[in-house]
Amino acid sequence: MSEKVVVIYSGGMDSFTVLHKAIEDGKRPLALTFNYGQRHKKEIDYAARVCEELGVPHKVVDISAINTLVGGSALTDDIDVPEGHYEEPSMKTTVVPNRNMILLSLAVGYAVSENASKVYYGAHSGDHAIYPDCRPEFVKKMNDVCAIANYEAVEIVTPYLEVSKTAILTDGLRMGLDYGKSWTCYNGREHACGKCGACEERLEAFRDNQSVDPLTYETRN
């Protein structure tokens, strides 16, 4: 039987690609989605539909109570979502304090309880400038901790840690993935806004791949 792994699956294009990467690697994924009080649940709905289509076991866990402790992010609080590219200083308002350490800790606990040997998540180089918990040094330290935190060692796997979102999309297109089944926009309206950092980076990746994003946008850059 194939190796069981946990995939942190937000429903966005990075984790959508990571989920399929785990499947391509011959793994048996358990998808884990967190409701941490983000502005909208659209990504979660997208994640649920994909897992149902693939027949992948899927847990959605409500951890929104953490926002009584870790507030101050445009993704969770009543703060305007900044527009512009991901690497601009204004995007620091989208940082949720300690988010990935919290999510990875919970995912590792789930992996141990399910006898899964690995946890996959979608950190990539485009996140390094703004998000400390997506940087290689963070992943290395978390891997060190997760090797000794339980009787069973769990490995943190980041297939795209050193590459850009453009390269992630290139790999996903190679796998024949339909990115209309993923949602990236920080706003949860009917159409993606095309202006927030997440949309900017996603559209840039499609342009770099000379492809057209199947999502509809209020504004196309």
NUDOSE-749733 format. One record per residue: x, y, z of N, C-alpha, C in turn. Coordinates in steps of 0.1 Angstrom, whole numbers, padded with zeros to 4 digits, always signed. Atoms other than C-alpha are relative to their C-alpha. Last residue first. Layout:
XYZXYZXYZ ...
END
This chain:
-0013-0008+0001-0035+0429-0152+0008-0005-0012 -0011+0008+0005-0071+0417-0156+0012+0008-0001 -0010-0007+0007-0096+0434-0134+0010-0009-0004 +0006-0014+0001-0128+0420-0120+0009+0009-0008 -0005-0011-0009-0113+0386-0127-0008+0013-0002 +0005-0013+0004-0126+0353-0140+0004+0010+0010 +0009-0007-0009-0106+0321-0133-0004+0013-0006 +0014+0002+0003-0092+0301-0162-0010+0007+0010 +0007+0005-0012-0059+0318-0160-0014-0002-0003 +0011-0009-0005-0045+0322-0195-0006-0007+0012 +0013+0007-0002-0011+0307-0204-0010+0010+0005 +0007-0002+0012+0022+0321-0216-0013-0008-0001 +0002+0013+0006+0039+0305-0186-0007+0001-0014 -0014+0006+0002+0053+0339-0175-0001-0014-0007 -0006-0008+0011+0018+0354-0181+0014-0006-0003 +0007+0005+0012+0002+0326-0159+0007+0008-0012 -0004+0014+0002+0028+0332-0131-0006-0005-0013 -0014-0001+0005+0022+0370-0133+0005-0014-0004 +0000-0005+0014-0015+0364-0129+0013+0001-0007 +0006+0011+0008-0009+0344-0098-0001+0004-0014 -0010+0011+0001+0015+0369-0083-0006-0011-0009 -0011-0006+0008-0009+0399-0089+0010-0012-0003 +0004-0001+0014-0039+0379-0076+0012+0004-0009 +0001+0014+0004-0021+0370-0043-0005-0001-0015 -0012+0006+0003-0009+0406-0040-0001-0014-0005 -0007+0003-0012-0043+0421-0044+0013-0008-0003 -0008-0011-0004-0054+0437-0077+0008-0003+0013 -0010-0003+0010-0070+0410-0099+0010+0011+0005 -0001-0015+0001-0101+0411-0077+0010+0004-0011 -0013-0004-0007-0111+0374-0082+0002+0015-0003 -0011+0001+0009-0148+0371-0093+0013+0004+0008 +0004+0010+0010-0178+0363-0071+0012-0002-0010 +0011-0004+0008-0162+0380-0041-0002-0010-0011 +0009+0011+0003-0140+0363-0015-0012+0004-0009 +0014-0004-0001-0111+0388-0014-0009-0012-0005 +0002-0003-0015-0076+0375-0007-0015+0004+0002 +0003-0014-0004-0077+0360-0042-0002+0001+0014 -0012-0006-0006-0061+0325-0047-0003+0014+0006 +0004-0014-0003-0089+0301-0056+0012+0006+0008 -0007-0006-0011-0082+0267-0072-0004+0014+0001 +0004+0007-0012-0104+0245-0094+0007+0005+0012 +0013-0005-0003-0100+0269-0124-0006-0007+0013 -0001-0009-0011-0064+0258-0121-0013+0008+0002 +0010-0010+0003-0071+0227-0141+0000+0010+0011 +0009-0004-0010-0040+0205-0138-0009+0012-0005 +0013-0001+0006-0024+0188-0167-0011+0005+0009 +0009+0010-0005+0006+0176-0148-0014+0000-0005 -0006+0013+0005+0029+0197-0170-0009-0011+0005 +0005+0001+0014+0005+0226-0162+0006-0013-0006 +0014+0003+0000+0011+0220-0125-0005-0002-0014 +0001+0014-0004+0049+0220-0130-0015-0005+0000 -0006+0007+0011+0048+0253-0149-0001-0015+0003 +0010+0001+0010+0025+0267-0122+0005-0009-0012 +0011+0008-0005+0049+0259-0095-0010-0002-0011 -0004+0013+0001+0077+0274-0116-0010-0010+0005 +0000+0003+0015+0058+0306-0120+0004-0014-0002 +0013+0004+0004+0051+0306-0083-0001-0004-0014 +0010-0011+0001+0088+0307-0078-0014-0006-0002 +0004-0004+0013+0113+0279-0067-0012+0010+0001 -0011-0008+0006+0133+0270-0036-0004+0006-0014 -0006-0010-0009+0105+0258-0014+0010+0009-0007 -0003-0011+0008+0086+0240-0042+0007+0011+0008 -0005+0003+0014+0084+0204-0030+0004+0013-0008 +0003-0013+0007+0081+0215+0007+0005-0002-0014 -0004+0001+0014+0081+0182+0027-0006+0013-0007 +0007-0010+0007+0081+0183+0065+0005+0001-0014 -0008-0009+0009+0092+0149+0078-0009+0011-0006 +0008-0004+0012+0075+0132+0107+0008+0010-0007 -0005-0012+0007+0095+0112+0133-0009+0003-0012 -0001+0002+0014+0075+0088+0154+0004+0013-0007 -0007+0012+0002+0080+0089+0191+0003-0004-0014 +0009+0012-0003+0070+0125+0189+0009-0013+0000 +0012-0005-0008+0087+0159+0189-0009-0011+0004 -0002+0004-0014+0121+0145+0178-0012+0003+0008 -0007+0012+0000+0120+0146+0139+0001-0006+0015 +0009+0010+0003+0094+0173+0140+0006-0014+0000 +0009+0002-0012+0118+0196+0158-0009-0012-0003 -0008+0005-0011+0145+0192+0131-0008-0003+0012 -0003+0014+0003+0120+0195+0103+0008-0006+0012 +0012+0008-0003+0107+0227+0119+0002-0014-0002 +0001+0001-0015+0143+0241+0120-0013-0008+0004 -0011+0008-0005+0148+0233+0083-0002-0002+0015 +0004+0014+0003+0114+0247+0073+0011-0009+0006 +0011+0004-0008+0122+0280+0091-0003-0015-0002 -0006+0002-0013+0157+0283+0075-0012-0004+0010 -0006+0013-0002+0141+0276+0041+0005-0002+0014 -0014-0001+0004+0117+0306+0044+0007-0014+0003 -0001+0007+0013+0079+0302+0044+0015-0001-0004 +0003+0014-0002+0075+0310+0081-0002-0007-0013 -0011+0007-0006+0093+0344+0076-0003-0015+0002 +0004+0010-0010+0066+0355+0052+0011-0007+0006 +0010-0005-0009+0073+0388+0033-0003-0010+0012 -0002-0014-0004+0104+0383+0013-0009+0005+0011 -0011-0002-0010+0103+0345+0014+0002+0014+0004 +0004-0004-0014+0069+0341-0001+0011+0004+0009 +0007-0013+0001+0080+0341-0038-0005+0005+0014 -0009-0011-0001+0105+0314-0029-0007+0013-0001 -0008-0002+0012+0078+0288-0022+0008+0013+0001 -0009-0012+0000+0060+0273+0008+0008+0001-0013 -0003-0007+0013+0033+0248-0003+0008+0013+0001 +0006-0013+0001+0030+0222+0025+0007+0009-0011 -0004-0009+0011+0035+0185+0027-0007+0014+0002 +0009-0011+0002+0035+0166+0060+0005+0008-0011 -0004-0013+0005+0052+0132+0061-0011+0010+0000 -0014-0003-0002+0052+0098+0077+0005+0014-0003 -0005-0006+0013+0015+0092+0081+0014+0005+0003 -0012+0008+0005+0006+0068+0109+0004+0005-0013 +0004+0008+0011-0028+0085+0113+0011-0009-0006 +0012+0008-0004-0023+0098+0148-0005-0009-0011 -0004+0011-0010+0013+0108+0139-0012-0008+0003 -0008+0010+0007+0001+0127+0108+0004-0012+0009 +0009+0008+0008-0026+0145+0128+0007-0011-0008 +0008+0008-0010-0001+0157+0153-0010-0009-0007 -0009+0010-0005+0022+0168+0124-0007-0009+0010 -0001+0010+0010-0007+0187+0109+0009-0011+0004 +0012+0008+0000-0014+0205+0142+0000-0011-0011 +0001+0008-0012+0022+0215+0145-0013-0008+0001 -0009+0012+0001+0024+0225+0109-0001-0008+0012 +0007+0009+0010-0007+0248+0112+0009-0013-0001 +0012+0006-0006+0007+0265+0144-0006-0011-0009 -0004+0009-0012+0042+0269+0130-0012-0006+0006 -0004+0013+0005+0026+0281+0097+0006-0009+0011 +0010+0009+0006+0006+0308+0113+0005-0014-0003 -0003+0014-0003+0031+0323+0137-0009-0010-0007 -0011+0003-0009+0016+0358+0134+0001-0015+0003 +0007+0004-0012-0008+0361+0104+0011-0006+0009 -0006+0010-0008+0011+0382+0078-0009-0004+0012 +0007+0013+0002-0012+0400+0054+0006-0011+0008 +0013+0000-0008-0002+0434+0068-0007-0013-0002 -0003+0005-0014+0034+0426+0056-0013+0000+0008 +0005+0013-0001+0020+0431+0020+0002-0006+0014 +0014+0000-0004+0025+0468+0023-0006-0014+0003 +0001+0000-0015+0063+0462+0022-0015+0000+0005 +0001-0013-0005+0060+0452-0015-0002+0000+0015 -0013-0004-0006+0072+0417-0024+0000+0015+0006 -0003+0006-0012+0037+0404-0030+0012+0005+0007 -0008+0013+0001+0029+0429-0057+0003-0005+0014 -0014+0000+0004+0002+0455-0053+0007-0013+0001 -0001+0003+0014-0031+0460-0034+0015+0001-0004 -0008-0009+0008-0034+0458+0003+0000-0005-0014 -0010+0008+0007-0064+0441+0019+0008+0008-0009 +0001+0001+0015-0081+0466+0041+0011-0009-0005 -0010-0009+0006-0081+0458+0078+0000-0002-0015 +0007-0010+0009-0111+0443+0096+0010+0011-0004 +0006-0012-0007-0091+0414+0109-0007+0009-0010 +0009+0004-0010-0083+0379+0095-0008+0011+0007 +0007+0013+0004-0064+0382+0062-0011-0004+0010 +0011-0004+0009-0055+0419+0069-0008-0012-0005 -0003+0003+0014-0036+0406+0099-0011+0005-0009 -0007-0010+0007-0036+0422+0133+0004-0003-0014 +0007-0009+0009-0047+0393+0154+0009+0009-0008 -0009-0005+0011-0029+0364+0171-0008+0008-0011 -0014-0001-0004-0045+0356+0205+0009+0007-0011 +0000-0007-0012-0082+0359+0201+0014+0003+0006 +0000-0014+0003-0076+0350+0165-0002+0009+0013 -0013-0005-0002-0066+0315+0177+0000+0015-0002 -0002-0005-0013-0103+0308+0181+0014+0006+0002 +0002-0014+0000-0106+0304+0144+0002+0007+0013 -0009-0004-0010-0091+0269+0146-0001+0016+0002 +0003-0014-0004-0120+0253+0127+0010+0003+0012 +0000-0002-0014-0107+0221+0111-0001+0015+0003 +0000-0014-0001-0117+0209+0076-0001+0003+0015 +0005-0006-0012-0107+0173+0071+0001+0015+0000 -0001-0014-0002-0105+0157+0037-0005+0004+0013 +0006-0003-0013-0100+0121+0026+0004+0014+0004 -0010-0002-0010-0091+0122-0011-0007+0003+0013 +0002+0010-0010-0117+0108-0035+0011+0000+0011 -0012+0009+0000-0103+0130-0063-0002-0012+0009 -0002+0005+0014-0136+0147-0071+0011-0010+0000 +0011+0009+0004-0145+0150-0034+0002-0006-0013 -0002+0013-0007-0110+0164-0026-0011-0010-0003 -0011+0007+0006-0114+0190-0054+0002-0014+0007 +0004+0005+0013-0148+0201-0042+0011-0008-0006 +0010+0011-0003-0137+0205-0005-0004-0007-0013 -0008+0012-0005-0106+0225-0015-0009-0012+0002 -0008+0006+0012-0127+0249-0036+0007-0012+0004 +0010+0006+0009-0151+0254-0007+0007-0006-0012 +0004+0012-0007-0122+0261+0017-0010-0008-0009 -0011+0010+0002-0107+0286-0008-0004-0013+0006 +0001+0005+0014-0141+0304-0008+0011-0010-0003 -0002+0014+0000-0143+0306+0030+0000-0006-0014 +0011+0007+0007-0138+0343+0034+0003-0015+0000 +0010-0009+0004-0118+0368+0055-0012-0007-0007 -0003-0009+0012-0097+0342+0072-0013+0007-0005 +0006-0013-0001-0108+0330+0106+0003+0009-0011 -0007-0008-0010-0083+0302+0109-0006+0013+0002 +0007-0012-0001-0104+0276+0090+0006+0008+0012 +0003-0007-0012-0078+0250+0083-0008+0013-0002 +0002-0014+0003-0077+0224+0056-0004+0007+0013 +0003-0007-0012-0061+0190+0059-0001+0015-0003 +0000-0015+0001-0059+0167+0030-0005+0006+0012 +0011-0004-0009-0049+0131+0037+0000+0015-0001 +0002-0012-0008-0028+0120+0008-0012+0001+0008 +0014+0000-0003-0018+0085-0004-0003+0012+0009 +0005-0001-0014+0016+0090-0019-0015-0001+0000 +0004+0014-0004+0028+0078-0054-0005+0000+0015 -0011+0007-0007+0049+0109-0061-0004-0014+0005 -0010+0004+0011+0022+0120-0086+0012-0008+0006 +0006+0011+0007-0003+0120-0057+0009-0005-0011 -0001+0012-0009+0020+0141-0036-0006-0012-0007 -0013+0004+0000+0024+0165-0066+0002-0013+0009 -0002+0009+0012-0013+0166-0070+0014-0005-0001 +0008+0012-0002-0017+0179-0034+0002-0009-0012 -0007+0009-0009+0013+0203-0039-0008-0013+0002 -0011+0006+0007-0003+0218-0070+0007-0010+0009 +0006+0009+0011-0036+0225-0052+0011-0007-0007 +0004+0012-0007-0015+0238-0022-0007-0010-0010 -0012+0006-0005+0001+0264-0045-0003-0014+0006 -0006+0006+0011-0031+0273-0064+0013-0008+0004 -0006-0009+0009-0052+0279-0033+0009-0007-0011 +0009-0002+0012-0076+0254-0018+0006+0010-0010 +0009-0012-0002-0059+0257+0016-0011+0001-0011 +0007-0003+0013-0045+0221+0016-0009+0012+0002 +0007-0012-0004-0020+0211+0042-0005+0007-0012 -0003-0012+0008-0011+0177+0028-0009+0011+0006 +0009-0010-0002-0008+0147+0052+0004+0012-0009 -0006-0013-0004+0010+0116+0040-0011+0010+0002 +0011-0010-0004+0002+0079+0037+0007+0013+0004 -0003-0007-0013+0027+0057+0019-0010+0011+0002 -0008-0012+0001+0013+0035-0008+0001+0007+0013 +0008-0012+0000+0000+0000+0000+0009+0012+0000 
END
